[in-house]
């Protein structure tokens, strides 16, 4: 049965994969999800690119043929520096990390966005169209998105990031890109402010149409789809054993991909949601209530989030795909900053698989130091949050894989503070801190941001 896509809020048209990719956010403000979850196809020992084409094949079937999709996957993952693309490395008895940072911008976002950029180019060229991508980043999405589309003739991109709340390396990976279609904006506010501005631009129907807006944040289904693959790869790498996964979590897309892999057939014991001091998700998993709070800057800035957009996709499933109920809950959450789920929903959907834990900065530094002392491995602060959660919530006899979401050199100050070792950037970025920057600073003002987007759009 061909996969189609429906909105979590029920008022947008059902679409095929190509239109979902180019739309990003549904026209009713919801997120697109597949009409059903396909089961994994038979899998043999193949390259990561071949595995990706097989796992994602059902999601693009009827929209992109195998003759085009397979080479796109191979081209996307040829940009990675490790032959395994996402190697699994043992750091202790039944304890592993999956290194997702061997792509061009040293973060897990590359795994999806190197492919998504090629999908955009393929579809826009075939249609003779162009788009304006607007996105918000808490640190890593921006540089990965920019690298994914910087060579696309039919794409302009504007990335918003919170001024002073990303690391120097993260910022420079965005602001030093010299390409005519790439633009960055430092917003006077938090990541949630940036994300709200992006959503507001998409919800402005006239502006969305005028600019032909598209999105590469994890609200875009293609991002989540591509992340499903590495959960399958981890399972195959560890000889088809049931696993638990610990996932440093901000916007919920990465751990949601793990849940989808489980729905498709990966035998998953538990999904451990690892949060820093901005622990809205941990508090939800402890209490059934999601309540926003102020964003606190931490050593793991990509997780400094209070509104986890992708949770809406899981909520839709918890509501038995009742789009009306989901829309009502999201509207209430938007106005009140609070949302809760019923006890039976929690018992049926959350308790069987999800666990949660939080780490403050002191615990993050201690975990980085411990891993270095035990294994000689340097890990970044986000990965440390994941390892800490794994060690606290794992169950005896079950192998646990922590998703290592960023290269330690993206956060050299924190790594050096914890271990005394300052990690070096890979050779292709060795001069990053000397490259000239180009960016624009704007207040948290929708009109000002929209005017900027209009001013840089190539017609």
N, C-alpha and C positions, 0 to 999 in steps of 0.2 A: 504494500500500500504506500503510495507516494506521500511524503511528509509535506504538509502545508503548515502555515503559521498563523496563530491567532493571538490577539492582544489579551493581556491579563485583565484589562478593564472592559472588554467586550464591545466597544463602540467603534472600533476601527475595522476596515475590511480585512478579510483573510487574504494572505499573500503567499507567493512562492518565495524561494530562497533569495533570488536576485533582488527582488523589490525590498525584502526585509533587510538585506545587507545595505542597500543604498539609502533606505529610510532611517535606520538606526532606531529612533524612538517611534512608537506607534502614534498615529494622529490623535488618539484620544488620551495621550499622556501615559499610556501603559507600555509594557515591554512585550515584545513578541516571544512566543514559545512555540515549539513544535506541536502539531496536532496530536501526536502520540510519540512515545519513546521507542525507537526501534531497538531490536536486540543486536548484540555484536555479531558481525559475520564471522565465519571460520577464519582463524588467524594462524598463520605459519610464522616461522622465524624469518623476518624480513627487515629491511632497513626502516629507520624511523619514518622516513618520507612515505614509504609504501604502507606502513602501518597507519599513518595519518590519512592517506587516501582511502584506505579500507574502512576505518572507523567513521570518518566524516562522509563517506560516500552516500549513505541513505539520506543525509540532511540536505545534500545538493542535488540528488537524483532528479532528473527531468529538467534541470536548470543549467547545469554545467556538465558536459559529457566527460566520461572517463579519459578520453584522449587528451583533453585539455587540463583536467583537474590533476591528474597524476604528475605531469611535468611541472605544474605550478607548485605542488608540494615539494618536489625535488629542488626546484630553484629556490624556494623560500628557505629550506633548511641547509642549503649549501652555504649560507652566510654564517653558519655557526662554527665555532673554533674547535669543538670536540667531535670526534668521529661518531660517538654515541648520541650526539645532540643534547640529550638530557641524562647524563650518566647517574647511576645510583651508587653511592659510596657508603660503605659501612663505617660507623663511628663507635660502635659498641655491640654487645651481644643482642641480636635481633633489633638493632637500632641503626637506621639508615637515613641519609639525606639524599634527595634527588636534586641535582644541580641544574637549575632552570635558567642559569645566567650566562650561558656561553654564546649568546647571540650578540649582535652588533652593539647594543646599548647596555649590556651587562645585567639585564633584568628579565624576569619571567614573562613580561609583557611581549618580548620579542617572539616568543613561541607562537603567539597568535598573530601579532601585527605584521611580521614578515610575510605571512600568508595573506592576511586581509588586504595589505597594500596591493598585492598581485591580483587578488580577486576584484578589487575596485578597478584597476587598470584594464583587466580583461573585459569586464562588463560595460564599463563606460566607453571603451573603444568600440565595442560591438554596437552600442546604442547611439554613438555619436553625441554623447552628453558630457557635461562636466558638473562637478559638485563642489560645494564649500563645506569642508569638515570643520566643525567647531567642537572642541573637547576641553574637559577640565582634568587636571592632573594633581595628585598629591605627591608626585615625584617621578614615577617611572613611566606611566602611560604616555606622557607627553613626548619624551625623547624616543620611545619605541614607535609611537604613531608617526612622528616626524620622519624617522629613518625609513619606516615602511612605505611612505608616500612621497618622499622628497623628489623622486625621479618620475612621478606620474604626471604626464602632460595635462590630464583632464581633472586634476585635483588641486584645490587651494586648501590650506590648513591654517587654522588659528587655534592655538592652545593657550588656555588660561591656567595660571598657577598662582598659589598664595604667596604674596611677596614676603620674603624672609623666612618661609616655612618649608623650604626644600633645601637639600644639601647643596654645597657649591658644585659638586660634580654633577648632580642631577640637573641643576639650573643650566650649567654650561653645556651639557649635552643637548639642550634645547636651543639656547641663545647663541651658540657659536655656529649653527648650521647656516651656511650662506647659499640659499636657494631662493629663487624668485617666488615660489609658491608657499614658503614657510614663514609664519609670523607667530610671535609669542607675546603674551600680555601678562604682566605681573599685577595681580588684583590686590588691592588693599583690603585684606580679609582672610578668611580661612578657606580650606578646600571645599567645605560645604557651601560657602558663598559662591565659589567658582562653579560648583556643580549646579547650584540653583540658577545661576545666570545662563548656563547652557540649557537647562530644562526650560527656562522662560523663553529663550530664543526659539526653541522647538515648538513651544506652545503658542507662539505668536504666528498664527497661520499665514498671515500676509507676508511677514518677514521670511518665514520658512520657505514659502513658495518663491519669493523674489530671489533669494540667495541659493535656492536648491540645496538646502542644508542636509548634511549627513553627519553621522557620528561614528567614532571609533572607540569611545569609552566602553566599558563592559556592559552598558545598556545595549550595545549592538550584539545581537545573537551570535554573529560569526566569531566574536571574541571568545565567548563561553564555549562554543562548539569546538574550537581549536584546542582549548585547554583540556577538554575531556581526554584527548589522545594520550597525554603523558601519564594519566592514572592507569590507563590500559598498559602503557609501556612499562610502568613500575611493576605491575602485576606479572607481566610476562618475564621481566628481568629477574624477578625473585621466584621463578619457577612455579607460577600459577598458584601460589599459596594465598590463603585469605590474609588480608592486611588491614591495618589501621593507618590512617593518614592524619598528620598534624599540619594544619595550614595557617600560616600567618594571614590574618583576615582584616580587611578594611571595608571594601565595597561589596563583599560576599560573592563575587563572581568566581573566584578561584575555588573556594570550597564547594560552591554550587556545582561546578564542573565535576568535582569528585562525587557528589550525590547523583548526578546524571550518569556517570560511569557505572555507579552501583545499579541504577535502574536498568542500564543496558546489559548488565551481566557480570561486572567485575565483583568478585566476592569480597565485600568490604565489611570488616568487623565494626569499625567506628570511624567517624570523621570528627577530629578534634579541632574546634574553632579556637584559634589562639589570638588573643587581643592584648594590646598594651593598656596603658592607663585609660585610654578612651574605650571603655569596656561595655558599650551599649549592647553588644551581642552576647557577651558573657552574662550580663545581668538578665537578658532575655532568656537565655537557656537555663538560668537558675530560677527564674520567677514567672515565666510565661508573659511577662510584660516588657515592652520595648518603650523606654522613656529617654528622650534626648537630654543631653547635658552640655555644658560648655566644652569646646574642644581644647585639650591641653597639649601644648607642644612636647614632644618626646624625642628620644634617640631614634625611634623608628617612625619617621614622619609620614611614610606612605600609608600608615594605619591610623593617622590622626583624623578620624572621621566619626561623625555621630549619625549620619544618615546613610545606611548601607543599601544602595539602590537595588542591587540584585536580590535582596531578600524578598522583594515583591514576587519574583518568579516562584520561590518556594511557598510563599503565602498562597498564591493561586492554586498550587497543588494541595495545600492543607485545606483549602476551601472546596475541595473536590471540583476544581476548575469552575467555580461559581464566580464569574467576572463581576457581577453586580456587587456581591459581598466584598470582593477584593477592592473594587473601586471605592466603596463606602469606607472600608478600613483605612485605605491610603489617604482619602480626603480628611478623615478624622485625625490621622497621624500628622498630616501636614498642618492642620490648624491648631492642634492641641499639643503636639510633641509626644503623644502617648498612644500606645496600641497594645492590645492583649489578644491572646487566642484562648479558645476554650480548652478545658482539661482533657477532653477526649481527642481533640486535634493534637495536643501536645503528646499525649500517650501514644497515638497512632503514628505520628510523623517524626517527632523529635526524639523521644526517649529511646527508640530502637537503635539509633545510629549516631546521633549528635552528642558530643561532649564539649566542654568549654573550659578555658582557663585564661587568667590574665597575668601579665608581668609588668611591674613598674621598671623604671630605668635601672635601679640598683640590681634587680634580679636579671635584667637583660645583660648588664655588664658581667655579672657573676657567671652567667651561662656561657657567654663568649669566652671568658677566661677558663672555665672548666673544660669546654670542648677543646680549646687549644692545648691545655695541659694534658688532656687524656689522649688526644689523637694527632696533635700538631696541626690541626685544621683551623684556619681562620674563617669565621662566619660573620655575616653582617648582622646588625641589630634585629632586623625583621626575622631572619632565620633563627636567631637566638630566642626570640619570643616563641617561635614554633617548637624549637627543641625543648625549651622549658615546659611548655604545655604538654608535649609528648611524654616527658619524663614524669609528670605529675598525674596524667590521666590514662597512660597506657595500662594494658592488662597483661598479666603474666602469660607467657607462651604465645602471644600474638605479635608478630613483627610489626614495627611501626616505622613509617617513612615520613620524614618531615620535608616539606617542600622548601628548598633553599631558593628564595625568591630573588636575591640580588647578590652580585659580586661584592666581596668585602671592600674592595677599593672604591665603591660608591660612597662609603661612609668611613673614610680613613680615620677621622678624629675619634669616633666611637671605638673603632677596632683597636687603635693605638692605646686609648685610655684603658681598655679592658685587658690587653695582652702585652703592651709594650712594643708591639710590632706594627709598623705603618705599612699597610699593603700597597703595592705598586699597581698602577693602572696597566692593563695590557698594552702591548706595543702600539696598536692602532689608535690608542687614545693617550699616548704618553705625553703629548704636548697640549692636552686639553686646557690646562690651566693658563696657558699663554695665548690661546686663540682669542681674537676680538669678539666681544658680545654685541648682539643687536636685539633689543627688546623694547617694549613700551609699557609704562606704568599707568594704570587707570584706577579710579575709585570703583567701589562696588556699586555701580550704577548701570542699569540695563541699557538706557538710551545711549550712554557714552560708548559702551561696548559694541552695541549694534552699529553705531556710526563708524567705529573702527573697522568692523568686519566689512561693511559696505565699501570703505575706502581702499581696502587691499584686494577685493575680489577682482580677478581677471575675467573679463567678459569674452 
